[in-house]
Amino acid sequence: MTLKIKYFGMTAEASGKEGELLDNKYSSVQILRKELLNKYPGLIKMNFKIAVNQHIVDDNCLLSGNEEIALLPPFAGG
């Protein structure tokens, strides 16, 4: 099972990439978030949301595999 990770805006700058594939060894968004913060320390000070299959979720969301994950920086608008 594979997670397709997409980075947008500042999260792409912090990770140095627009996307990657990760083996799904993460049971929840919380565990995945911790791993990404470990892997990309530039994300630590950022306030970003995580979307799973195009729906913004909280860290308690469970992952089963083959999901599309997006790291979304804060949106500005008016």
Beta strands, then each sheet from edge to edge (+ up, - down):
strand 1: 2-7
strand 2: 19-23
strand 3: 49-52
strand 4: 55-57
strand 5: 68-72
sheet 1: 2+ 1- 5- 3+ 4-
end
